[in-house]
């Protein structure tokens, strides 16, 4: 069965005939003409030789490219991106820190991991954003534009945008693809903008402020499309559930509020902390099995205002009262407290496997809590020389980073 058209067959036969005639195979060419019914045709000279030379060159180039691919795969296998992420139960921070980044001249307030590349962004009271390569430990660049302390930084879920918020009352959007250019500046808050969070899909951004409000921004236009009002004091931090249907906020008014994002209405107020709440974090679905056994058996009144679909069942808060509280968002009840820090709890996150919660504090320690036992299973004492203000988990590799008032960022491998 031939896959050649009649025209392609004729051109091939003429090329073969031309090769036979050029190289003195007269009798063979004569018989070939008869067999292929080309008695009245003249062979195409040298075409077969040129085609053959082209094939050889392409074959050589293919071999070279295959060798390059093999070398790149070997190089990649020695980097964190090339290693399969392990979700072992013991994948928790280990000492000493892998890297200590120095460059800010004021306290580091927040950090963020790029969701794809080996990049870490840090922001500081020095009004600068610095980009680091956490794989090589090298400084990459500094982004300038804010005129006052930068309060938070957040990458979009696809990594194409970086958002930063500042005490200069502005939010800046940076294009990470086109040379880290500042493409938009969002204005609307009336006081320090302390927290940021991209919505799933990255088409909208949420921000919270000392002006007691939370705002939703449309990235494409830069317009504020919704304002959430209900807190009485400074809104410190916000978080969005994976479905993008619920918003959690915490405030100096000692309350954590849950919001229906589509309607903008507050669905619950979680009360119990005895001082300002510094941080809030929704728990991934993987947490549910570790916390559920501590729920009280008696039937509780469910939150009738919670009408959205979500796999999220719990939210955690950290406060200046030195406590971390785990809340059931379906009943609005505090399931249990984690007590162990000796100063303000500044930042928290849930480990992806769900069993652990990791926290940092002004007591200069980082603690790992086992949610299945409600106990602290590891403490890194004096992790920094000063208060630790932020910790973040690397979404691509078992690793976390911390930022401190001492102006440094530390990268911790988890094993």
PyMOL commands that set and color helices and strands:
alter all, ss='L'
color gray80, all
select helices_A, chain A and resi 6-22+26-36+47-77+80-82+285-294
alter helices_A, ss='H'
color red, helices_A
select strands_A, chain A and resi 99-102+108-113+119-124+128-133+138-144+150-155+161-166+170-175+181-187+193-198+204-209+213-218+223-229+235-240+246-251+255-260+265-271+277-282+314-319+323-328+333-339+345-350+356-361+366-370+375-380+388-393+399-404+408-413
alter strands_A, ss='S'
color yellow, strands_A
deselect
rebuild
show_as cartoon
